[in-house]
Amino acid sequence: MTQEQLARVQKDAFQRSFSAGALVCHRGAPADHWIGVIEGLVKVDTVSKGGRATTFAGVPTGSWFGEGALLKDEPRPYSVVALRDSEVGFIPCSTFEWLLDNSHSFSRFV
């Protein structure tokens, strides 16, 4: 990324701490951030109407997720739960979209 792009991400992004077992985001909530695991481990899961739980993925340190819901402009189709104490980063949708429009390397990465 260019210095301008990096500066915008640093200005707009924020991080939060979650204890093991804490809900990072709810299924059905607006997808208004791209989410990354700074430290720790989270799981992406859902529960069917019949009560059956399904885990889609474990997301480790250094990984990002949630771009699909942002790109489709739809509510999150899953919940995210911290499996360990975790530091999670959030980049607002507007910044994510700006990066897609202004960074060829970022848009290729996504």
Protein Blocks (a to p, Z undefined) as FASTA:
>chain_A
ZZklmmmmmmmpccddddehiafbdghiacfbdcddfbdcdddddddfkopacdfbdcde
hiaehklmmmnopacfbdcddfbdcddddddfklmmmmmmmmmklmmmZZ
